[in-house]
Amino acid sequence: MNGEVGWVGLTTSLALVAFAAAISLWQRLGLERQVLWAAARALAQLLMVGGALTLLFAPGRSLWWSWAWTVGMVGYAGDVARRRAPEVPRLGPLAVAAFSAAAVVTLGVIFGLRVFPLRPQTLVPIAGMMIGNSMTATVLVARRLVDELRDKRAEVEARLALGQPYRQAASPYLRIALRSALSPQIETTKATGLVFLPGAMTGLILAGVSPVQAVLVQAVVMFLILGSVAVTTVVVALGLVRRVFTRDHRLLPLGT
């Protein structure tokens, strides 16, 4: 394989990590330990995942193991989202529901319409890209919506006092939060190919796949991510609006 990397190449690439740590030392940023720890942790996690996926992708292995892995990723991502935004009430279960909904939509299209064949080698990576890229947008929309409702509490309560139901009273701030979460992915999608070459396309080209085929795969991946981000942000935002208001249309206290 043209893009094969050995242990020697991996060890050599650690010089780049050392370079990043050296810059931190030079500029007195105090980030050198974090840089080294992040690199070591990422390498350990990748090696563990690589070993697990080797077993998961073994010939004759049941596809159900891949589905179980996907379910595990959804649950873990929900917990990560909860820990990243502790100020958002009960975000964990809501994030799990959002990732599950996105999985049904995106994986249903990708595999139900036979864009890719349903195999462990396609299911796990595609689900991982869908969940991983949606997680950032999920945290962003939740934080932004809580901030908007907390900072504009007087406006929201004025709308409620005028007789608006809570969904209508929260709708302007809901739209702001959704735009804030969706805009980065939209901009990334617009810039793909001209400004930067994404990871999937770069990896395929390094592996020796023809550029045209790499482009087609990358396009599918970008559309997958855009769709999953849209689904997860909407589910989280609507669910959060329902949770921060009482049934008699009062806004609950929101922590700082």
C-alpha positions as CSV (number, residue, x, y, z in Angstrom):
1,M,0.0,0.0,0.0
2,N,1.4,3.4,-1.0
3,G,0.5,5.2,2.2
4,E,1.6,2.5,4.6
5,V,3.3,3.8,7.8
6,G,5.5,1.7,10.0
7,W,6.6,2.0,13.6
8,V,9.7,3.9,12.5
9,G,7.6,6.4,10.6
10,L,5.4,6.8,13.7
11,T,8.3,7.3,16.0
12,T,9.8,9.9,13.6
13,S,6.5,11.8,13.5
14,L,6.8,12.4,17.2
15,A,9.4,15.0,16.4
16,L,6.4,17.2,15.4
17,V,4.9,16.8,18.9
18,A,8.3,17.8,20.4
19,F,8.3,20.8,18.1
20,A,4.9,21.9,19.4
21,A,6.1,21.4,23.0
22,A,9.3,23.4,22.2
23,I,7.2,26.3,20.9
24,S,5.2,26.3,24.2
25,L,8.5,26.4,26.2
26,W,9.9,29.2,24.0
27,Q,6.9,31.4,24.3
28,R,6.3,30.4,28.0
29,L,2.8,29.2,27.3
30,G,2.9,26.5,29.9
31,L,1.3,24.0,27.6
32,E,4.1,21.6,27.0
33,R,2.9,19.0,29.5
34,Q,-0.6,19.2,28.0
35,V,0.8,18.8,24.5
36,L,2.9,15.7,25.5
37,W,0.0,14.2,27.5
38,A,-2.5,14.8,24.7
39,A,-0.2,13.1,22.1
40,A,0.5,10.2,24.4
41,R,-3.1,9.7,25.3
42,A,-4.2,9.9,21.7
43,L,-1.6,7.4,20.6
44,A,-2.6,5.0,23.4
45,Q,-6.3,5.3,22.6
46,L,-5.8,4.9,18.9
47,L,-3.7,1.7,19.4
48,M,-6.4,0.3,21.7
49,V,-9.1,1.1,19.2
50,G,-7.0,-0.3,16.4
51,G,-6.6,-3.6,18.2
52,A,-10.3,-3.8,19.0
53,L,-11.2,-3.0,15.4
54,T,-8.9,-5.7,14.2
55,L,-10.9,-8.2,16.2
56,L,-14.2,-6.6,15.1
57,F,-13.3,-6.7,11.4
58,A,-12.0,-10.3,11.5
59,P,-13.5,-12.5,8.7
60,G,-16.7,-14.2,9.8
61,R,-17.3,-11.8,12.7
62,S,-21.0,-11.1,13.2
63,L,-22.3,-7.6,12.1
64,W,-24.1,-7.4,15.5
65,W,-20.8,-6.7,17.2
66,S,-20.4,-3.6,15.0
67,W,-23.9,-2.5,15.9
68,A,-23.0,-3.0,19.6
69,W,-19.9,-0.9,19.1
70,T,-22.0,1.8,17.5
71,V,-24.5,1.8,20.4
72,G,-21.5,2.1,22.8
73,M,-20.2,5.1,20.8
74,V,-23.6,6.8,21.1
75,G,-23.7,6.3,24.9
76,Y,-20.2,7.4,25.4
77,A,-20.7,10.5,23.2
78,G,-23.7,11.5,25.3
79,D,-21.7,11.3,28.5
80,V,-18.9,13.3,26.9
81,A,-21.4,16.0,25.9
82,R,-22.8,16.1,29.4
83,R,-19.3,16.6,30.9
84,R,-18.4,19.3,28.4
85,A,-21.4,21.4,29.3
86,P,-22.3,20.7,32.9
87,E,-24.3,23.9,33.1
88,V,-26.9,22.5,30.7
89,P,-29.6,20.6,32.6
90,R,-29.7,16.8,31.8
91,L,-27.8,17.1,28.6
92,G,-26.6,13.5,28.6
93,P,-29.8,11.7,27.9
94,L,-30.9,14.4,25.5
95,A,-27.6,14.1,23.6
96,V,-28.0,10.3,23.4
97,A,-31.5,10.8,21.9
98,A,-30.1,13.3,19.4
99,F,-27.2,11.0,18.3
100,S,-29.6,8.1,18.1
101,A,-32.0,10.1,15.9
102,A,-29.1,11.2,13.7
103,A,-27.9,7.6,13.4
104,V,-31.3,6.4,12.2
105,V,-31.5,9.2,9.6
106,T,-28.0,9.2,8.3
107,L,-27.2,5.5,8.5
108,G,-30.6,4.7,7.1
109,V,-29.8,6.8,4.0
110,I,-26.2,5.6,3.6
111,F,-26.9,1.9,4.0
112,G,-30.7,1.7,3.3
113,L,-30.2,3.3,-0.1
114,R,-27.0,1.3,-0.7
115,V,-24.6,4.3,-0.9
116,F,-22.1,2.0,0.9
117,P,-22.4,-1.7,1.5
118,L,-23.4,-2.6,5.1
119,R,-20.3,-4.2,6.5
120,P,-18.3,-3.8,9.8
121,Q,-15.6,-1.9,7.8
122,T,-18.1,0.7,6.7
123,L,-20.6,0.8,9.6
124,V,-18.2,1.6,12.5
125,P,-16.1,4.3,10.7
126,I,-19.1,6.1,9.3
127,A,-21.0,6.0,12.6
128,G,-17.9,7.3,14.3
129,M,-17.5,10.2,11.9
130,M,-21.2,11.0,12.3
131,I,-21.2,11.0,16.1
132,G,-17.8,12.7,16.5
133,N,-18.5,15.6,14.3
134,S,-22.0,16.0,15.7
135,M,-20.8,16.1,19.3
136,T,-19.2,19.5,19.0
137,A,-22.3,21.1,17.5
138,T,-24.5,19.4,20.2
139,V,-22.5,21.0,23.0
140,L,-22.4,24.4,21.1
141,V,-26.2,24.6,20.5
142,A,-27.0,23.5,24.1
143,R,-24.6,26.1,25.6
144,R,-25.7,28.9,23.3
145,L,-29.4,28.3,24.0
146,V,-29.0,28.2,27.7
147,D,-26.9,31.4,27.6
148,E,-29.5,33.1,25.4
149,L,-32.4,32.2,27.7
150,R,-30.5,33.1,30.8
151,D,-29.2,36.4,29.5
152,K,-32.5,37.4,27.9
153,R,-34.6,36.1,30.7
154,A,-36.5,39.4,31.1
155,E,-37.4,39.4,27.4
156,V,-38.6,35.8,27.6
157,E,-40.7,36.4,30.7
158,A,-42.2,39.5,29.0
159,R,-43.2,37.3,26.1
160,L,-44.7,34.8,28.4
161,A,-46.6,37.5,30.3
162,L,-48.1,38.6,27.0
163,G,-49.6,35.2,26.7
164,Q,-47.2,33.5,24.3
165,P,-46.7,29.8,24.9
166,Y,-43.2,28.8,25.9
167,R,-42.2,27.5,22.4
168,Q,-43.2,30.8,20.8
169,A,-41.5,32.8,23.5
170,A,-38.2,30.8,23.1
171,S,-38.3,30.7,19.3
172,P,-36.0,33.7,18.6
173,Y,-33.3,32.4,20.9
174,L,-33.7,28.9,19.6
175,R,-33.0,30.2,16.1
176,I,-29.9,32.1,17.3
177,A,-28.6,28.9,18.9
178,L,-29.2,26.7,15.9
179,R,-27.6,29.2,13.5
180,S,-24.6,29.4,15.8
181,A,-24.2,25.6,15.9
182,L,-24.9,25.0,12.2
183,S,-22.9,27.8,10.7
184,P,-19.4,26.3,11.3
185,Q,-20.3,23.1,9.6
186,I,-21.8,24.9,6.7
187,E,-18.7,27.0,6.3
188,T,-16.5,23.9,6.5
189,T,-18.6,22.2,3.8
190,K,-18.3,25.3,1.5
191,A,-14.5,25.4,1.9
192,T,-13.9,21.7,1.4
193,G,-11.6,21.0,-1.6
194,L,-10.5,24.6,-2.2
195,V,-9.2,25.7,1.2
196,F,-8.3,22.3,2.6
197,L,-8.4,18.5,1.9
198,P,-10.4,16.7,4.6
199,G,-9.1,13.7,6.4
200,A,-11.1,11.0,4.6
201,M,-10.0,12.2,1.2
202,T,-6.4,12.7,2.2
203,G,-6.3,9.2,3.8
204,L,-7.7,7.6,0.7
205,I,-5.2,9.3,-1.6
206,L,-2.3,8.4,0.7
207,A,-3.6,4.8,0.5
208,G,-3.4,4.8,-3.3
209,V,-7.1,5.3,-4.2
210,S,-7.7,7.3,-7.3
211,P,-8.4,11.0,-6.6
212,V,-11.8,10.9,-8.3
213,Q,-12.9,8.0,-6.1
214,A,-11.5,9.7,-3.0
215,V,-13.5,12.9,-3.9
216,L,-16.8,10.8,-4.2
217,V,-16.2,9.2,-0.9
218,Q,-15.4,12.5,0.8
219,A,-18.5,14.2,-0.7
220,V,-20.7,11.5,0.8
221,V,-18.9,11.9,4.2
222,M,-19.4,15.7,4.1
223,F,-23.1,15.3,3.3
224,L,-23.4,12.7,6.1
225,I,-21.8,15.0,8.6
226,L,-23.9,18.0,7.6
227,G,-27.1,16.0,7.9
228,S,-26.1,14.5,11.2
229,V,-25.2,17.9,12.6
230,A,-28.5,19.3,11.5
231,V,-30.5,16.5,13.1
232,T,-28.6,16.5,16.4
233,T,-28.7,20.2,16.9
234,V,-32.5,20.4,16.2
235,V,-33.3,17.5,18.6
236,V,-31.1,18.9,21.4
237,A,-32.4,22.5,21.0
238,L,-36.1,21.4,20.9
239,G,-35.7,19.0,23.7
240,L,-33.8,21.6,25.8
241,V,-36.6,24.1,25.3
242,R,-39.1,21.6,26.6
243,R,-36.9,20.9,29.7
244,V,-36.2,24.5,30.8
245,F,-39.9,25.5,30.8
246,T,-42.6,24.2,33.1
247,R,-45.9,22.9,31.8
248,D,-47.6,26.1,32.9
249,H,-45.1,28.1,30.7
250,R,-42.6,29.4,33.3
251,L,-38.9,29.6,32.6
252,L,-36.9,27.5,35.2
253,P,-33.8,29.0,36.9
254,L,-30.7,28.5,34.8
255,G,-27.4,28.2,36.5
256,T,-24.3,30.2,35.4
